[in-house]
Amino acid sequence: MNDRVWMGAGLVALGVLIFLGIGYFLSGNSGDQEFQKMLEATKQIKTFRSVYIASASSGQRSERLWEVDCNRGIIHKQSRDLQPGANAGFDIKEDEFLAGLDRYILQGDGSWQKNGDTHILYSGKWYCDNIAQASLRDLLPDTRAMLRNAMIGKGDKKTVNGVRCQDWAFAMKSSTSGQKGTVCIGLEDHLPYEMTTDSGTRYSYSDYNRPIEFEAPEAVLQAASATDGSN
């Protein structure tokens, strides 16, 4: 009889340990519901800014700034890859505009050079079309994949870029991705304001549906206007 009692107690203790280990991700359907709201909200985005920062253990640092205006079909991208220390000479900077189907790259002398036709894939039009379908994966959280393949758990509330948001932890469980991280979703608008991953990357989002002022050459603005049919 005592053996059975001890066995029962052991099973209870094991159950408690398992619950403590994974309970963070067992939030019923609330996580899925909130991510579904985020998916629908992102379809309404016309303008926003996104900042990406990644730091490696070697000291290498990557930074990306995206400024998106789908009202005009313009996307501005700035990137920097920096290796400090012994390889301090490794500092690559790029600055480019995607306007409609055109691509302009900033040259060393400060001029902008049109670098061929980007056609459809990865053009400004392509990015904006995918934002409208909430199917863009490299600028905003891949919400569709998270809904299909992630365990989601509720975290704390905090303020990011002046907006109150709810942190949600996610753990991908697909055969191709074991990524873990967090997404902070706006309490009122259900839009993402921050995403972090266990690999040390951080995405910050701001200025949703606000006017974006570009320091762009006139040719860029004209190219975008010609593509979207505006004057």
C-alpha positions in Angstrom: 0.0 0.0 0.0 2.8 2.4 0.9 4.5 1.6 -2.4 1.3 2.7 -4.2 1.1 5.9 -2.2 4.7 6.8 -3.0 4.2 6.0 -6.6 1.1 8.2 -6.8 3.0 11.0 -5.1 5.8 10.6 -7.6 3.5 10.9 -10.5 1.9 14.0 -9.0 5.4 15.6 -8.5 6.3 14.7 -12.1 3.1 16.3 -13.4 3.9 19.5 -11.5 7.4 19.6 -13.0 6.1 19.1 -16.5 3.5 21.8 -15.9 6.1 24.2 -14.7 8.3 23.4 -17.7 5.7 24.0 -20.4 2.8 25.7 -18.7 4.0 29.1 -19.9 2.9 28.1 -23.4 -0.4 26.6 -22.3 -2.6 29.7 -22.6 -5.7 28.0 -24.1 -6.8 29.7 -27.3 -6.1 33.2 -26.1 -2.7 33.3 -27.8 -4.1 31.9 -31.1 -6.9 34.5 -31.0 -4.5 37.4 -30.4 -2.2 36.2 -33.2 -5.2 35.9 -35.5 -6.1 39.5 -34.7 -2.5 40.5 -35.4 -2.8 38.8 -38.8 -5.9 40.7 -39.8 -4.5 44.0 -38.5 -1.3 43.8 -40.5 -3.4 43.6 -43.7 -4.5 47.2 -43.1 -0.9 48.5 -42.8 0.0 51.1 -45.4 3.1 52.8 -43.9 5.5 51.8 -41.1 9.1 51.7 -40.0 11.0 48.6 -39.0 14.5 48.4 -37.3 16.4 45.1 -37.2 19.5 44.6 -35.0 21.4 41.3 -34.7 24.6 40.8 -32.7 26.8 37.7 -33.0 29.0 36.2 -30.4 32.0 37.1 -32.5 31.1 40.8 -32.1 29.7 41.2 -35.6 26.6 43.4 -35.7 24.0 43.9 -38.4 21.5 46.7 -38.5 18.6 47.3 -40.9 16.2 50.1 -41.3 13.1 49.8 -43.5 10.8 52.7 -44.2 7.6 51.6 -46.0 5.0 53.7 -47.8 2.6 51.5 -49.7 0.4 54.5 -50.5 3.1 55.5 -52.9 4.8 52.2 -53.5 8.1 53.3 -52.0 10.4 51.3 -49.7 13.6 52.8 -48.3 16.3 50.3 -47.0 19.4 51.1 -45.1 21.8 48.4 -43.9 25.1 48.2 -42.0 27.3 45.2 -41.2 30.0 45.9 -38.8 32.9 43.7 -37.5 34.7 45.4 -34.6 38.1 44.6 -33.1 40.8 43.1 -35.3 38.5 43.3 -38.3 37.3 46.9 -37.7 37.8 47.6 -41.4 34.8 45.4 -42.2 32.1 48.0 -42.3 29.6 47.7 -45.1 26.8 50.2 -45.6 24.1 50.2 -48.2 21.3 52.7 -48.9 18.6 52.0 -51.5 15.1 52.9 -52.6 12.6 50.5 -54.2 10.0 52.6 -56.1 7.4 50.7 -58.0 9.5 48.3 -60.1 12.7 50.4 -60.0 15.7 50.2 -57.7 18.0 53.1 -56.8 21.3 52.7 -54.9 23.2 55.5 -53.1 26.7 55.9 -54.6 29.9 57.0 -52.8 29.6 60.5 -54.3 26.1 61.0 -52.9 24.3 60.4 -56.2 21.6 57.8 -56.7 22.0 55.3 -59.5 19.2 53.3 -61.0 20.3 49.7 -60.8 18.1 48.0 -63.4 14.6 46.7 -63.2 13.7 44.6 -60.2 10.8 43.2 -62.1 8.2 41.9 -59.6 10.0 39.8 -57.0 11.4 41.9 -54.2 10.3 45.1 -55.8 8.4 47.9 -53.9 5.2 46.7 -55.5 5.9 43.1 -54.5 6.5 44.0 -50.8 3.4 46.1 -50.7 1.2 43.4 -52.3 2.5 40.9 -49.7 1.9 43.3 -46.8 -1.8 43.6 -48.0 -2.1 39.9 -47.9 -0.3 39.6 -44.5 2.2 37.1 -46.2 5.4 39.1 -45.8 7.9 37.2 -43.7 11.1 39.3 -43.6 9.7 42.7 -42.5 7.0 41.7 -40.1 6.4 38.6 -37.9 5.5 35.5 -39.9 2.1 35.3 -38.2 0.7 32.6 -40.4 3.6 30.2 -39.6 3.3 31.0 -35.9 -0.4 30.2 -36.0 0.3 26.9 -37.7 3.4 25.7 -35.9 4.1 27.6 -32.7 3.2 27.1 -29.0 2.2 30.5 -27.7 2.2 31.8 -24.1 1.2 35.0 -22.5 3.9 37.2 -21.0 4.0 40.7 -19.4 2.7 44.0 -20.6 5.2 46.7 -21.5 5.7 49.9 -23.5 7.5 49.8 -26.9 8.0 53.0 -29.0 5.5 54.7 -26.7 2.8 52.1 -27.2 1.5 49.7 -24.6 1.7 46.1 -25.8 1.3 42.6 -24.5 4.3 40.3 -24.8 3.7 36.7 -26.1 6.3 34.0 -26.1 6.4 31.6 -29.1 8.2 28.4 -29.7 8.1 27.0 -33.2 7.5 23.3 -33.4 7.8 22.6 -37.1 10.3 20.1 -38.6 12.2 23.0 -40.2 12.3 25.6 -37.4 12.8 25.4 -33.6 13.0 29.1 -33.2 11.9 30.7 -30.0 11.2 34.3 -29.1 8.6 36.9 -28.2 6.2 39.3 -30.0 4.8 42.3 -28.3 1.3 43.1 -29.7 -0.4 46.4 -29.3 -3.2 46.3 -26.7 -5.5 48.5 -28.8 -4.5 48.0 -32.5 -3.2 44.4 -32.3 -0.2 45.3 -34.4 3.3 44.1 -33.6 5.7 46.6 -31.9 8.7 44.3 -31.1 9.9 40.8 -31.9 12.9 39.1 -30.3 14.4 35.7 -31.0 16.6 33.4 -29.0 19.4 33.9 -31.6 19.9 37.5 -30.3 17.9 39.5 -32.9 15.5 42.3 -32.2 12.9 43.8 -34.5 11.2 47.1 -33.6 8.2 48.5 -35.4 6.7 52.0 -35.3 4.8 54.8 -37.2 2.0 52.5 -38.5 -0.2 54.3 -41.0 1.6 57.7 -40.4 3.1 59.8 -43.2 6.6 58.8 -44.1 8.9 61.6 -45.3 11.7 60.5 -47.6 14.9 62.3 -48.5 14.5 60.8 -51.9 15.6 62.0 -55.4 12.8 63.3 -57.5 13.3 60.4 -60.0 12.4 57.9 -57.2 9.1 59.7 -56.5 8.3 60.0 -60.1 9.0 56.3 -60.7 6.7 55.3 -57.9 3.9 57.6 -59.1 4.2 56.2 -62.6 3.8 52.7 -61.2 0.7 53.3 -59.0 -0.9 55.5 -61.6 -1.0 58.7 -59.5 0.0 62.1 -60.7 
